[in-house]
Amino acid sequence: MPLRIPFHLLLVLLLVGHEASAQLGGQSSYRLLDIPSSARASALGGNYIAVKDNDINLGIFAPSLLNKDMARQVALSYLPYFEGINIGYVSYAHHLDSSDITLAATVQYMDYGTFTRMDEVGTEQGQFTAGEYVFQVGAAKPIDSLFSIGANVKFISSAFETYRSTAAAVDLSGTFHKPSLGLTVTGAVRNIGAQLSSYTDTREKLPLQVQLGLAYKFRHAPFRLGLMMEQLQRWDLTYADPNKPVQIDPTTGETIEDKVTTVDKALLHLVPSAEILLSKNFMLRVAYNTRRRKELVIADKPGAVGLSFGVGLRVSKFHISYGFSQLHLAGISNTLTLAVRFADFKKEG
């Protein structure tokens, strides 16, 4: 029976990983794995892995950041995406004192909603749903006072009407953290894995990504500067835009080709960011993603594409974060994350 897929579902299937470039999009499945569904990560440019503190939300995506300060912490995050699509997760961390290992369990989801199935002449044939889920367990252990390592193991399930698939993957990361220098460096390889069952007879790849993140906290100033280096598994992220107007040299009549330098290619990997730590209860965040702007901006209406910002608040024992990201002219990402540590509710005395 023919199936008519709604336009916005097709759009998301092609562009759902807004941290992945347009030329990378369509080359792998489960783009949910690359969407920064943490408000803090979204505000800092996406997939942020360069801060080691008590924020479990960062440890979900870079397991070596998990540590004992996250013990008995639960986090919930919600991202209303495009056209009624909803993304979110819930995560819980627990520390094992005997082995000095911190564990985290996370369930992440993307709900595309309910759709009407129609045949080729527009006759309704009932309804169907679409969604993706990630079930993940992570662990981290410090090697010494400076280095820690971690790994995530995850099972992915995806269903689009009658098309279903599953996959298994792991994330590996290592972190160098020296508070006296204010320096944190994390390297990660994410989504190493394969499909267990595919939508069709063709097996598809997972969105493998190699990342390196650095952050520097000034000792006598309330600033933390960060630099994310993403998609390092592929150097050249440039591509030919078929919609770009062709420029002709009036003298020779030949097409003027854009020159792409080594610097241009390097900038597509870099995401600079900053956190302004106004107090332990209030902080501002901002970042700029060059690749996102290059790929998704509309020349005559650039807007704030590529820019992201957010705030972090501590209200009583609750940590609330908000992240804003301008994906393109027609799409804005607003992410809200709530975290609380049960250990903070210990009875006095």
C-alpha positions in Angstrom: 0.0 0.0 0.0 1.5 3.4 -1.0 2.4 5.7 1.9 2.5 9.4 1.8 5.1 10.7 4.3 4.3 14.3 5.7 6.8 16.9 4.4 8.1 17.9 7.8 8.9 14.3 8.7 10.9 14.0 5.5 12.7 17.3 6.3 13.6 16.1 9.8 14.8 12.7 8.5 17.2 14.6 6.2 18.3 17.3 8.6 17.4 16.0 12.0 21.1 16.0 13.2 21.5 19.8 13.1 25.0 19.4 14.5 25.8 17.2 11.5 26.6 19.0 8.3 24.4 18.8 5.3 27.0 16.9 3.4 27.3 14.4 6.3 23.5 14.1 6.6 21.9 11.1 4.8 25.1 9.1 5.1 24.1 7.4 8.4 21.0 6.6 10.5 19.9 7.5 14.0 20.8 11.2 13.8 19.1 11.5 17.2 22.5 10.5 18.6 24.0 13.8 17.5 21.3 16.2 18.7 22.4 18.2 21.8 19.4 17.5 23.9 21.0 19.1 27.0 20.3 22.8 27.4 23.8 23.5 28.6 25.4 21.7 25.6 23.0 23.3 23.2 23.8 26.8 24.5 27.5 26.1 24.2 27.3 25.1 20.5 26.3 21.5 20.7 27.8 18.2 22.0 29.9 20.1 24.6 32.4 17.8 26.4 35.0 20.1 28.0 33.8 20.9 31.5 34.2 18.5 34.5 31.9 19.5 37.3 28.8 18.0 38.9 26.5 18.3 35.8 25.3 14.9 34.9 24.0 16.2 31.6 27.6 16.6 30.2 28.5 13.1 31.4 25.8 11.6 29.3 27.6 12.4 26.1 31.2 12.2 27.3 31.3 9.4 29.9 34.7 10.2 31.3 33.1 13.4 32.7 31.0 11.2 35.1 32.3 11.6 38.7 31.3 11.1 42.3 29.9 14.6 42.6 27.1 13.5 40.3 26.1 10.7 42.7 22.3 10.3 43.3 21.5 12.9 40.7 18.6 12.8 38.3 18.3 15.0 35.2 15.4 15.5 32.8 15.6 17.4 29.5 13.1 18.5 27.0 13.5 19.9 23.5 10.4 20.8 21.3 11.9 20.4 17.9 10.2 21.1 14.5 6.5 20.7 13.8 5.4 19.0 17.0 8.4 16.7 17.2 9.6 16.2 20.8 13.0 15.1 22.0 14.1 14.5 25.6 15.8 12.2 28.1 15.9 11.2 31.7 19.2 10.1 33.4 20.3 9.0 36.8 23.9 8.6 38.2 25.2 6.5 41.0 28.7 6.3 42.5 30.3 3.1 43.8 32.6 4.0 46.6 34.2 0.6 46.8 35.6 0.8 43.2 35.5 4.5 42.7 33.3 4.1 39.6 30.5 6.4 38.7 27.6 4.9 36.7 24.8 6.6 34.7 21.7 5.2 33.1 19.9 7.2 30.4 16.8 6.8 28.3 16.6 9.3 25.3 13.7 9.6 22.9 12.5 11.4 19.8 8.7 11.3 19.2 7.7 12.3 15.7 4.0 12.1 16.7 1.0 10.5 15.0 0.4 10.7 11.3 -2.5 9.9 8.9 -1.7 7.1 6.4 -3.1 7.8 2.9 -3.1 6.0 -0.4 -2.1 7.5 -3.7 -5.6 9.1 -4.2 -5.8 10.6 -0.7 -8.0 8.1 0.9 -7.3 7.8 4.6 -6.0 4.4 5.7 -5.7 4.9 9.4 -2.8 6.3 11.4 0.8 5.4 12.3 3.5 6.7 14.7 7.2 7.3 14.4 9.9 7.5 17.0 13.4 6.6 18.1 14.8 5.6 21.5 18.2 5.2 23.0 18.8 3.1 26.1 22.2 3.8 27.5 24.5 2.8 30.5 27.7 4.6 31.1 30.6 4.3 33.5 33.7 6.3 34.4 36.7 5.8 36.6 39.6 8.1 37.5 43.0 6.8 36.7 44.7 9.3 39.0 44.1 12.8 40.2 44.3 14.2 36.6 43.0 11.6 34.2 39.7 9.7 33.9 38.3 7.4 31.3 34.7 6.4 30.5 32.5 4.4 28.2 28.8 4.3 27.2 27.0 1.2 25.9 23.8 1.9 24.2 21.0 0.2 22.4 19.0 2.1 19.7 15.5 1.4 18.5 13.8 3.1 15.6 10.4 2.8 14.1 8.8 4.7 11.1 5.4 3.1 10.4 6.3 -0.5 9.4 10.0 0.3 8.9 12.0 -0.7 12.0 15.6 -1.1 12.9 17.9 -1.6 15.9 21.5 -0.9 16.6 24.2 -1.2 19.3 27.0 1.3 19.9 29.6 2.5 22.4 31.1 5.9 23.2 34.7 6.1 24.5 36.3 9.2 26.1 39.1 10.3 28.2 39.5 13.5 30.3 42.4 15.5 31.6 41.3 17.9 34.4 43.6 20.1 36.5 41.7 22.6 38.6 44.8 24.5 39.7 45.4 25.4 36.0 41.7 25.9 35.2 42.2 23.5 32.3 40.0 20.6 31.1 40.7 18.6 27.9 38.4 15.8 26.7 38.7 13.5 23.7 35.8 11.3 22.6 34.9 8.8 19.9 31.1 8.5 19.8 28.7 6.0 18.2 31.1 3.2 17.4 28.7 0.4 16.4 26.5 -1.2 13.8 22.9 -2.0 13.0 21.5 -5.2 14.5 18.5 -5.1 12.2 17.8 -2.7 9.3 14.8 -0.9 7.8 15.4 -2.7 4.5 17.9 -5.2 3.2 20.6 -2.5 3.2 22.6 -2.0 6.3 23.2 1.6 7.3 26.0 3.3 9.2 25.8 5.0 12.6 26.9 8.7 12.9 30.5 8.1 14.0 32.1 11.2 15.4 35.5 12.1 16.8 35.6 15.1 19.1 38.2 17.1 21.1 37.1 19.7 23.6 39.2 22.2 25.7 38.1 24.6 28.4 40.0 27.2 30.4 38.7 28.8 33.6 40.4 32.0 34.6 41.6 32.0 38.1 40.7 35.6 39.0 37.9 36.3 36.5 34.4 34.8 36.2 34.9 33.4 32.7 35.4 29.9 31.2 36.4 29.8 27.6 35.8 26.7 25.6 36.7 25.4 22.1 35.1 22.3 20.7 36.6 20.5 17.7 34.0 18.3 16.1 33.8 15.9 13.2 37.5 15.2 13.3 37.1 11.9 11.6 36.8 13.9 8.3 39.0 16.8 7.5 37.2 18.4 4.5 33.6 19.3 5.4 33.1 21.7 2.5 30.7 20.9 -0.3 29.2 22.4 -3.5 25.9 24.1 -2.8 23.7 23.4 -5.9 21.4 26.4 -5.0 24.2 29.0 -4.9 24.0 31.5 -7.8 26.6 31.0 -10.4 29.0 34.0 -10.9 30.4 34.6 -14.3 33.6 36.6 -15.1 32.5 39.4 -17.4 35.8 39.4 -19.2 36.4 35.7 -19.8 32.9 34.4 -19.6 34.1 31.7 -17.3 32.5 30.6 -14.0 34.1 32.1 -11.0 35.0 29.3 -8.6 35.1 29.9 -4.8 38.5 29.3 -3.3 38.5 27.3 -0.1 41.6 27.6 2.0 43.0 25.4 4.7 41.8 28.0 7.3 38.3 27.8 5.9 38.3 24.0 6.3 39.6 24.3 9.8 37.0 26.8 10.9 34.2 24.3 10.0 35.5 22.1 12.8 35.7 24.7 15.5 33.0 25.9 17.9 34.2 28.6 20.3 32.2 29.2 23.5 32.2 31.1 26.8 30.5 30.7 30.2 30.2 33.8 32.4 30.0 32.6 36.0 28.3 35.5 37.7 27.8 33.4 40.9 27.5 29.7 41.8 23.8 30.1 41.3 23.7 32.0 38.0 25.7 31.7 34.8 25.4 32.9 31.2 26.5 30.9 28.1 27.2 31.7 24.5 28.7 30.0 21.5 29.1 30.3 17.7 29.0 27.4 15.2 30.7 28.4 12.0 29.7 25.2 10.1 26.0 25.6 11.0 26.0 29.1 9.7 27.8 28.3 6.5 25.4 25.5 5.7 22.0 26.7 6.9 22.1 30.5 6.5 20.1 32.3 3.8 22.2 35.0 2.2 19.6 37.8 2.2 18.2 36.9 5.6 21.1 35.7 7.7 19.6 36.3 11.1 21.4 34.7 14.1 22.0 31.3 12.4 25.0 29.7 14.1 24.6 31.6 17.3 23.5 29.9 20.6 23.2 31.1 24.1 21.6 30.2 27.4 21.4 30.5 31.2 22.0 28.3 34.1 20.2 28.8 37.5 20.3 27.2 40.8 17.0 27.6 42.7 17.1 26.0 46.1 18.5 22.5 45.3 17.3 22.4 41.7 19.6 23.2 38.7 17.7 24.7 35.8 19.3 25.3 32.4 17.9 26.9 29.2 19.5 26.8 25.8 18.6 28.8 22.7 20.0 27.9 19.3 19.2 29.5 15.9 19.4 26.5 13.5 18.2 28.3 10.4 15.7 31.0 9.3 12.7 28.7 9.9 13.9 26.8 13.0 14.7 27.7 16.5 15.8 25.3 19.2 14.7 25.9 22.8 15.9 23.3 25.3 15.1 23.1 29.0 16.9 20.9 31.5 16.3 20.2 35.1 18.7 18.4 37.5 18.6 17.6 41.2 20.8 15.7 43.5 19.0 13.6 46.2 22.1 13.9 48.3 21.4 17.6 48.7 18.2 16.7 50.6 20.0 15.1 53.5 18.4 15.8 56.8 20.3 18.2 59.0 21.7 17.0 62.2 
